[in-house]
Amino acid sequence: MDTKNEKLASVRPENEALEEIAFSEQLINYEIIMGIVSKREYSSKVLRIAKTCARQFRRTCYVSTNRSARALLDMWEKHGLEINKFVIVDCVGEEKEKKVAVKCVSSPADLRGISLAVEDVVREEVQCLVFDSISTLMLYQKPLEVLRFAHIMVTRLRKHGVKGVLLTLKGDLNRQHLEEIRMFVDAVVDL
């Protein structure tokens, strides 16, 4: 490996640790966060978010509209996460998992099904909910419907005292939609 790559490799873990600390502080300081993630760094950022939640909370609900529960569990186990700290609402997979609690929803287009699954899970004493992602819902529903859904979900999280992280991909929400979501979250942060 050349000197330039060695320097990058040695700096990267420190930057990741600093990012994780910053995100952890945001989870402490804010109840509901809208996290904006670049498409290029999506996989690494959502893994880091899951790691932080596993460390910080006894139980986290991870709502996945992009990956099956099986794919998430494989990734999390590979990276040493305590998977028993998660409940997954799986909006893309059809198979039941035995390793952790999984609630299946027919598809990301089923906002009612997602809403009912989230309602069940927040009653199960979860401390945090990660919603991955608002961007995917925009592929299936009109923006106004997605905004209504997000508002209802945020209201439900606040009612139950559950922290929330709503993820979206950078550039997927137009300025108007981002401003509307900003009204009912505590912070909009680039992750």
matplotlib code that plots the C-alpha trace (Angstrom):
import matplotlib.pyplot as plt

x = [0.0, 1.4, 1.9, -1.2, -3.5, -1.9, -2.7, -6.3, -6.6, -5.2, -7.5, -10.7, -11.4, -10.8, -13.2, -15.8, -15.4, -15.9, -19.0, -20.4, -19.8, -21.5, -24.5, -24.7, -24.8, -27.5, -29.6, -29.2, -30.0, -32.9, -36.0, -36.7, -34.0, -34.3, -31.0, -29.9, -27.5, -25.5, -26.2, -22.5, -22.2, -25.6, -24.6, -21.8, -23.9, -26.9, -24.5, -23.0, -26.5, -27.4, -24.2, -24.8, -28.4, -27.3, -24.8, -27.1, -30.5, -31.8, -34.1, -34.4, -37.0, -35.5, -38.1, -36.6, -38.1, -34.9, -33.5, -35.0, -34.6, -32.3, -30.0, -29.9, -29.1, -26.4, -24.7, -25.1, -23.8, -20.8, -20.0, -20.5, -23.8, -25.9, -28.8, -31.0, -31.3, -33.4, -37.0, -37.3, -40.3, -39.5, -41.3, -39.5, -38.9, -41.4, -39.6, -39.9, -36.7, -36.1, -33.1, -35.0, -38.5, -39.6, -42.9, -43.5, -45.4, -46.4, -44.5, -43.2, -46.4, -48.5, -48.4, -51.3, -49.5, -46.2, -48.2, -49.8, -46.5, -44.8, -47.7, -47.3, -43.5, -43.5, -45.7, -43.0, -40.7, -38.4, -36.3, -35.5, -37.0, -34.9, -37.0, -35.0, -36.2, -38.6, -36.9, -38.2, -41.8, -41.7, -41.3, -44.6, -46.7, -47.5, -45.4, -48.3, -49.2, -45.7, -45.5, -48.8, -47.5, -44.2, -46.2, -48.4, -45.4, -43.5, -46.5, -46.8, -43.1, -43.4, -46.5, -44.7, -41.4, -39.4, -36.5, -36.7, -34.3, -36.0, -33.6, -33.7, -31.2, -29.6, -31.4, -34.5, -36.7, -37.2, -36.8, -40.5, -40.9, -37.8, -39.1, -42.4, -40.7, -38.5, -41.6, -42.3, -38.7, -36.3, -33.3, -32.3, -28.8, -26.4, -25.0]
y = [0.0, 3.4, 6.2, 8.1, 5.1, 4.2, 7.7, 7.4, 4.0, 5.3, 8.4, 6.7, 4.8, 8.0, 9.9, 7.1, 7.2, 10.9, 10.6, 8.0, 10.2, 13.1, 11.0, 9.6, 13.1, 14.1, 11.1, 12.3, 16.0, 15.5, 13.3, 13.1, 13.5, 13.6, 12.1, 12.9, 10.4, 10.6, 7.8, 7.0, 6.4, 5.0, 1.4, 2.5, 5.2, 3.0, 0.4, 3.1, 4.2, 0.7, 0.3, 3.5, 2.4, -1.0, 0.6, 3.4, 1.7, -1.6, -2.1, -0.4, -0.9, -0.8, -0.2, -1.3, -0.4, -1.3, -4.6, -7.7, -8.6, -11.5, -9.1, -6.7, -9.5, -10.9, -7.5, -6.7, -10.1, -9.8, -6.5, -7.7, -6.0, -7.4, -8.3, -9.2, -5.5, -5.0, -5.5, -5.3, -4.1, -5.8, -4.1, -6.2, -9.7, -12.5, -15.0, -15.1, -14.8, -16.8, -14.8, -11.6, -10.3, -9.4, -7.9, -8.3, -5.8, -6.6, -3.8, -0.2, 0.9, -0.3, 2.7, 1.4, -1.9, -0.1, 2.2, -0.7, -2.6, 0.5, 1.0, -2.5, -2.2, 1.1, -0.5, -3.2, -0.9, 0.1, 3.2, 4.2, 3.7, 4.0, 4.5, 3.5, 5.4, 8.2, 8.2, 4.7, 5.6, 8.5, 5.9, 4.3, 7.1, 10.8, 13.2, 14.5, 11.0, 10.3, 13.6, 12.7, 9.3, 10.7, 13.2, 10.5, 8.3, 11.2, 12.0, 8.4, 8.2, 11.4, 10.0, 6.9, 8.7, 6.8, 8.5, 8.6, 8.7, 9.2, 8.6, 10.0, 10.1, 13.4, 15.0, 12.7, 15.3, 18.6, 21.8, 22.2, 18.6, 19.0, 22.2, 20.5, 17.6, 20.1, 21.4, 18.2, 16.9, 18.4, 18.4, 17.8, 16.6, 15.5, 12.1]
z = [0.0, -0.9, 1.7, 0.7, 1.1, 4.4, 5.7, 4.6, 6.2, 9.5, 9.5, 8.5, 11.8, 13.8, 11.6, 12.0, 15.7, 15.8, 13.5, 15.8, 18.9, 17.1, 16.1, 19.7, 21.1, 18.6, 19.8, 23.4, 22.6, 20.2, 20.4, 16.6, 14.0, 10.2, 9.0, 5.4, 4.0, 0.8, -1.7, -1.9, 1.9, 2.5, 3.5, 5.9, 7.5, 8.2, 9.7, 11.9, 13.0, 13.9, 15.9, 17.8, 18.6, 19.7, 22.1, 23.3, 23.7, 25.3, 22.3, 18.9, 16.2, 12.7, 9.9, 6.7, 3.3, 1.5, 2.8, 4.2, 7.8, 6.7, 4.8, 7.8, 10.3, 8.1, 7.9, 11.5, 12.7, 10.3, 12.1, 15.6, 16.5, 19.3, 17.1, 20.1, 20.8, 17.6, 16.5, 12.7, 10.7, 7.4, 4.4, 1.7, 3.0, 3.2, 5.4, 9.2, 11.2, 14.4, 15.7, 16.5, 16.5, 13.0, 11.9, 8.2, 6.1, 2.5, 0.8, 1.3, -0.4, 2.5, 4.8, 6.9, 7.5, 8.4, 10.7, 12.5, 12.8, 14.2, 16.7, 17.9, 18.3, 20.1, 22.8, 23.2, 25.2, 22.4, 23.2, 19.6, 16.1, 12.9, 9.7, 6.6, 4.6, 3.7, 0.2, -0.5, 0.4, -2.1, -4.8, -3.9, -2.6, -3.4, -1.3, 0.6, 1.7, 2.8, 4.8, 6.5, 7.3, 8.7, 10.8, 12.3, 13.0, 14.7, 16.8, 17.9, 18.8, 20.9, 22.6, 23.7, 24.5, 21.8, 20.1, 16.3, 13.3, 9.9, 7.1, 3.6, 0.8, -0.1, -3.0, -2.8, -0.9, -2.6, -0.6, 0.1, 1.5, 3.6, 5.1, 5.9, 7.6, 9.5, 11.2, 13.1, 13.8, 16.3, 14.0, 10.4, 10.2, 7.5, 8.5]

ax = plt.figure().add_subplot(projection="3d")
ax.plot(x, y, z, "-o")
ax.set_aspect("equal")
plt.show()
